[in-house]
Amino acid sequence: MNAFGLIPTGLILLCTTTISCLWCNHLPLQQRKVIQNSLQLLDKMGNKFPQQCLKEKMFFSFPEQVLKPRQKESVKVAIEEIFQHIFYIFSRNLTLAAWDGAALEQFQNGLYQQIEQLEVCVIKKQTHSFRSKEVNRLKLKKYFQKIDCFLRDKQHNLCSWEISRAEMRKCLQMIDNVIWKL
């Protein structure tokens, strides 16, 4: 390839990197829109919380400290991790959930797109905060494992899904509050 062929290639790479950086700077605004849409889709997926499920209500105790680190990058990593866990939970054994299939699919697609966008913008460097990121990941993993075990123990019945849906709503609202502060 001659020197003239390298110039357009270099310009394309430079523009792509610049556009990606600009887009990542607007990530919080984009995330807020996606979260608001996801909350609407969660509401649209099912009806109001069934009264018969109140006796099965479970307290999962979201690890709020994972969304309160000092570095924005740590918050972005935690949010990406949360989206991945929510996507995983809402991609399995949904036959007894009796939800609106189109709204569920839009919810899953929105989560997946958000995960991909966060992966592009989040820098996963091995820094001095690596230990705290791993501690946060373990806390989140434990939290979502409780929800997953609850669903399995209840054999993915309607009430377990409705309780899980309500819990995911709380997660998304917490993320929205954190993003608003970033």
N, C-alpha and C positions, 0 to 999 in steps of 0.2 A: 504494500500500500504506500502511495507517495504522500508527501507532506500535505498536499491539498485535500487528500481523503481523510486525514486525521483531524483537520480543522472542523468539519461538520460533525464528526463523531464526538469530538471534545465539547463542542457547543451543545450538542444534545445531552450529553452527560451533565454538563454544568446546569442547563435549564431544568433537567429532571430533578437534580439534587436541590436546586433553589426552590422549585415548585413544591417538592416534598417537604422541605423545611418550613416554607410558608404555610403549607397545609397543616403541619404538625403544630404550628403556633396557634392555629385556630381550633385545635382539637377539643379543648374544653367546651366551646360553643357547640361544636358538632356532637359531642357526647351528651350534652344537656338535651339536645333535640332528640337524639336516639333514645335516651332514657325516658323522656316524656312520651314518646311514641310507644316504647316498650310497656310503660305503665298503662297506657290506654289499651294496648293489645291484651295485657293481662286481664284487665277488666272485661274486655270484649270476649275473651276466650270462654269465660264461664259466667254463670249468674252470680247473684249475691251469695255470700258464704252460707252454706246450708246449716240450719239450726241443729240438725241431728249430729253434726260434726263437732259441736261445741264441747261435748264431753270427752272428745279425743284430742282436744287442743294440746299442743306440745310447745314447750319453751326451748328454743335452740341456742339462745345466747350468742348473737353475732359478735365476733371479736372486733369491736369498734376501734381499738387502738391501731389496727392495721391501716386505717384510713387517716391517722393523725401523725405520720412521721414528719420530720423537719424538711425533707427533700421532696420536691415535686415528682422527681423520677420514681421514688419509692411508692408514692401514691398511685402513679400511673401503672406501675408493675402490679400493685395490689388490685387495682380495678381490672386490669387485664385478667388476672388470676380469678377474680370473682366471676367475670363474664364467662370464662372457660368452664368453671364449675356449674354455673347456671345452665349453660348450653348443654353440658353433659347430662345433667339431671333431666332437662326438658327434651331430651332426645331418646329417652328409653321408656319402655313399658307404659305407654300412655293410653292403652286401650280402654281402661276403666275410668279415665278422666272425664269423658263425655264433654269435651270442650269443642268450641268452634274450630274446625280443622284449618280454615283459611287464616284465622287470627293466630293460631299456634304456629303455622308455617311462617307467617310474616314475623312473628316474635323470634323464632329460631334464626331466620335469615338476618334480621337486624343484629342479633347477638353475634352471629358469625362474622358479619361485615365489621362490626365494632372490634372484635378480637383481631381481625386481620389489620385494621387500621392502627390499632394500638401497637401491634407487633412491629410495624414499620417505624413508629415514632419513639417507642421506648428503647432506650439504650441499655442493654443488659451487660454492663461492664462489671468486672470483678473488682469492686472498690472496697473501701473500708466499711461501707454499709452493707456489704454482702451478707454478713451474719444476721443483721436485723431483717434483711429481705427474706432470708431462709426461715427465720423464726416466724415472720408474718405468713409465709407460705404454709408452714406447718399448722399455724393457728387456723388459717382458712380451710386447709385440707381437713382438719379435725371437725370444724363446724359443718362443712358440706357432707362429710362422712356420716355425721349424726342424722342429717336429713335423708341421705341415701339409705341408711339402715332403717330409719323410721318407715320409709316407703316400702322397703323389702319386708319388714316385720308386719306391716299392715297389708302385705301382698298387693301393693299398688292400688288399693281400693279408692273409691271416690273421695272419701274424707281425707285420706292421707295426701291425695293430690291437691285438694282444696287448701289444706293446711300448708302444704309446701308452696302453693301459689301465693298465699298470703305472706309467707315468709320471704319469698323472692321479691314481693312488692316492697317490703320493709328494706331489704338490701338495696334495691334500686333507688329508693328514696334517700337512704343514707349516702349513696354515691352521688346523687344529685346535689345534696347539701354540701358535700365536700368539694365537688367541682365548682359550685357557685362561689366558694371561698378561695379557690385557686387563682 
